[in-house]
């Protein structure tokens, strides 16, 4: 009991004041005003300048870590059925190509047994999103003889997705539920169609923003969040929200011993495949990585009431013990903590799940109260871990 009291005294955090409340929301607003933060664009230089300035105000030294990668870009892809042309988004990893072929609707989500019920040989296969990976759907279609695939979203909005690092042998186009509903309601009788996947690969330079107190070379904990967004989306929730939470936690602990053991990173290139976090891990010294007790990642924490955690079982259990009201989820891939988990670093992922404005131009607002709540939870868990 004395030991617990002593530790609390050493690392006691300042109580949040009215002046502190809402600062994370102001950070989100500042980032959103810049417009969509797409890796490799001039907007990202402005966004990184803003973050550097804020970290420096809090007493941290900063640096920009640059890295390059090849980005998959859409130059205008579509599906034409009869006289109706529908624009869509090619899945990252799809080969480019223009295919004139019959359109065949495949029942359900594209498992082998679904393709066995229809003849898609030489056809454009239409399948629904859900239940199995995109790469599996495409592989099943290719095995059944399809020459292209159109995947219909199972929720409102566009489907910006990836084949998970693989490369397809046939063109793959994603359509929103609204765009594809008419196709799914049509009969399975083949109808003439043209599917055009028009893409290119372009070299992109990303910018990670790294912040820590002067002289701190071997942190025990790293807090991170990606600050890039998808094209066309201002990215308030995805992921100015997580970026702002990490920045506010940094402000709150800057005058405490906790800051002597912590680094903060705003990652770029997450939306294109976790490139910023991968570059950080790959270029870090092995001793740096091995000394990390935990990597805490915050992604999409400004919308939806329930804050969830997932990650390494031991860390998840400690987080639940620190905050009994936290929800947990089993899956924890798909964001920057995955790059650290692959390097055997214990990870903890904070998120609130997807919401209707995900990856759309309407991702403009968050709930400042939810940001402040996430900051408080993050602070308590950092204190417990250290």
Secondary structure, 3 states (H helix, E strand, C coil): CHHHHHHHHHHCCCCCCCCCCCHHHHHHHHHHHCCCCCCCCHHHHHHHHHHHHHHHHCCCEEEEEEEEEEEEEECCEEEEECCEEEEEEECECCCCEEEEEEEEECCCCCCHHHHCCCCCCCCEEEEECCCCCHHHHHHHHHHCCCCEEEEECCCCCCCCCECCCCCCCCEEEEECHHHHHHHHHCCCCCEEEEEEECEEEEEEEEEEEEEECCCCCCCCEEEEEECCCCCCCCCHHHHHHHHHHHHHHHHHHCCCHHHHHEEEEEECCCCCCCHHHHHHHHHCCHHHHHHCCEEEEECCCCCCCCCEEEECHHHHHHHHHHCCCCEECCCCCCCCHHHHHCCCCCEEEEECCCCCCCCCCCCCCCCHHHHHHHHHHHHHHHHHHC
